[in-house]
């Protein structure tokens, strides 16, 4: 079975580089067929509007003819372009969809399962000698603001959200028994997938890139064979003994040398075969 994975498509931001008559659904579906993928995993940040994200996932699954599994990213929760201010309402919508992995581990066979959650940042990867928790909670660095401050409202602290999602993930991992696991989160859960410190900006900004507390899962559940992450706009594979960590982010067009969508999708989309 061939698994494909990609994240951070940002189809609304990147759409200006689509060719005439082209769409993300068409381009990604073509690549799925070209690479002979049986199941696609998307690790969040499809768009800034939950209904646009939902429509994309359903259309791409229909056009490609394969199942798609998904965990939302912080952008998928944004209330920038719609009237839902309570992030829990958007979260509840995603959880009802067939593509959602949250509270719904996907059993492939007797040997393999897929478990996922969006995850939420817990400030753990930032420089705590330079900044306090209260400063991270303000989400303000010099004149720049982390936009989740404006567009996401969980009604609790970031660390509380992160802990709840960690508890959900732990519960789901226990449900799959002794199977080997493909773990998928939106946020980074490994120190090699955030920016090395010290760094003038990321001493602060790393607070919002990952959840350091999730690292405990790798010791608690040695059955995690693949760990898929998004959010960081990196394309990276790290092998540690029998476990593979990876990010397959399309990211923001500003970081592309070649602005052709199909080329960038092809570079981003990673595959691996289950045996």
C-alpha positions, 0 to 999 in steps of 0.5 A: 500500500502506498501512502502519500502525504502533504500539508500547508497547501494554503490554496487561497493564498497560493491560487494566484499561481494556478494556470488557466483552467487549473485547480488544486484539486485537479493538480493534486489528483493528477499527482496522486494517480501519477505516483500511484498513491492509495491513501493520502494524508493531509496534515493541515492548513488547506485554507483560511476558511473551514468550508473551503478546506472541507470542499477541497478535501471532498472534491480531491477525494472524489476526483482522485478516487482514493480516501483522504485523511486529515487533521486541521491546521491553525489556518483551517480554524481561522475566523477571518472570512466567516462569522464563527468566532468560537473555534470549538464550533469549527472543530466540531464540524471537522470532527463530523467529517469522514476524513477526520482522524480525531477520535477516529483512528484509521485501521488499515489492517492487522499490522498498520493504523493511522492516528492523528490530531491537529495538536496545538503549540505549547510554547515548549520549543521557545527560549524560556530564559528570554521570555515568560509564558505571559509574553508568549500568550500576548503573541506579539513580537515587536510590531508583528502579531501571531495571527491566531491571536485575532482569528482563533478563540478556543476559550482556554489557554494555548497550553490547555488546548495543547494538553487536551489534544495530547490526551485525545491522541494518547487515548487514540493510540491506545485504541489501536493495540499492537499495530504499527502507527502512522502518527499525524499532527499539524504542529511539530513534535520533534526538536529537529523540525523547529528553528535551532536556537539561539535565533533573534526571531525564533527565540520567541516564534518557536513558541508557536511552531510545536508541542514539546510535550508531545515528545513523550509519545515516542517513548510511550508508544514505540509502535509509532513508525512514521510521524507526519507533521506540518505547519513549519513550511519545511520539507524534511525527512529524519530517520532515527533508528526504526522511526521516520519523521517527516514534513511535506509542506507546500508552504507559501509561494514567497519561498518558492524559486519556481512559482509553478504550482504543479512543480511545487506540489510534486516536490512537496508530496511525499510517498512511502510504502507499507509492507 
